Amino acid sequence: MIRTFMIRHGKPASTWGEDADPDPGLDAVGHAQAEAAADRLMALPETVRPSRVFASPLRRCRETAEPFARRIGASVEIDPRFGEIPTPAGLSDAERGPWLRTAFTLDWRQIVGDLDYDDWRRAVGAALVERAGAAVFSHFVAINAAVSCATGTDAVMSFRPDHASLTVFGVEDGGLALVERGGEAATQVL
């Protein structure tokens, strides 16, 4: 079984709707968390340590990935399939939070929006299988989507991955299995 690691981005400089910047980078705590995540990945035995690094296109994920990529001499490869859950068109920043909070209580097929969110979830899982053996720097909801695929559950939220937490998956014969959930956040996402 090939291990694949999904790391939530570090603490951003601002959250959704707080800042005029729609793509904030990390704050000082987030940069320290990115270094700590790189330390944890570097501590893995060489036989399972990722040699490729993928990230969501968003700055907070790219910045979280950089310390590990630098240590292994790799570049951060962007894969939009590991990006944030797409927000329905027409929702304002103020409406996104309530929409997400409602989505967290649902199954993937029940989310209301412009696309089939169950398809989006399956695309995240398929991308993780395709990137077997890599370190993937992503987001709260995308990590939950991968856990859902790996465990065969339909719930949108199965746990609250903390900033820079490391969730471990196994890939074998084209299938995805959850090996270990990352550390959980003590606070709400929104």
Secondary structure as the mmCIF struct_conf table of DSSP 4:
data_model
#
loop_
_struct_conf.conf_type_id
_struct_conf.id
_struct_conf.beg_label_comp_id
_struct_conf.beg_label_asym_id
_struct_conf.beg_label_seq_id
_struct_conf.end_label_comp_id
_struct_conf.end_label_asym_id
_struct_conf.end_label_seq_id
STRN STRN1 ILE A 2 ARG A 8
STRN STRN2 PRO A 12 PRO A 12
BEND BEND1 ALA A 13 SER A 14
TURN_TY1_P TURN_TY1_P1 TRP A 16 GLU A 18
BEND BEND2 ASP A 19 ALA A 20
BEND BEND3 PRO A 22 ASP A 23
STRN STRN3 LEU A 26 LEU A 26
HELX_RH_AL_P HELX_RH_AL_P1 ALA A 28 MET A 42
TURN_TY1_P TURN_TY1_P2 ALA A 43 ALA A 43
BEND BEND4 LEU A 44 LEU A 44
TURN_TY1_P TURN_TY1_P3 GLU A 46 VAL A 48
BEND BEND5 ARG A 49 ARG A 49
BEND BEND6 SER A 51 SER A 51
STRN STRN4 VAL A 53 ALA A 55
BEND BEND7 PRO A 57 LEU A 58
HELX_RH_AL_P HELX_RH_AL_P2 ARG A 59 ILE A 72
TURN_TY1_P TURN_TY1_P4 GLY A 73 GLY A 73
HELX_LH_PP_P HELX_LH_PP_P1 SER A 75 SER A 75
STRN STRN5 VAL A 76 ILE A 78
HELX_RH_3T_P HELX_RH_3T_P1 PRO A 80 PHE A 82
BEND BEND8 GLY A 83 GLY A 83
HELX_LH_PP_P HELX_LH_PP_P2 GLU A 84 PRO A 88
TURN_TY1_P TURN_TY1_P5 ALA A 89 GLY A 90
HELX_RH_AL_P HELX_RH_AL_P3 ASP A 93 ALA A 103
TURN_TY1_P TURN_TY1_P6 PHE A 104 THR A 105
BEND BEND9 LEU A 106 LEU A 106
STRN STRN6 ASP A 107 ASP A 107
HELX_RH_3T_P HELX_RH_3T_P2 TRP A 108 GLN A 110
BEND BEND10 GLY A 113 LEU A 115
HELX_RH_AL_P HELX_RH_AL_P4 TYR A 117 GLU A 130
TURN_TY1_P TURN_TY1_P7 ARG A 131 GLY A 133
STRN STRN7 ALA A 135 SER A 138
HELX_RH_AL_P HELX_RH_AL_P5 PHE A 140 THR A 151
TURN_TY1_P TURN_TY1_P8 GLY A 152 GLY A 152
STRN STRN8 ALA A 155 ALA A 155
BEND BEND11 VAL A 156 VAL A 156
BEND BEND12 SER A 158 SER A 158
STRN STRN9 PRO A 161 PRO A 161
HELX_LH_PP_P HELX_LH_PP_P3 ASP A 162 ASP A 162
TURN_TY1_P TURN_TY1_P9 HIS A 163 ALA A 164
STRN STRN10 LEU A 166 GLU A 172
TURN_TY1_P TURN_TY1_P10 ASP A 173 GLY A 174
STRN STRN11 GLY A 175 GLU A 180
HELX_LH_PP_P HELX_LH_PP_P4 ARG A 181 GLY A 183
STRN STRN12 GLU A 184 GLU A 184
HELX_LH_PP_P HELX_LH_PP_P5 ALA A 185 ALA A 185
BEND BEND13 ALA A 186 THR A 187
#
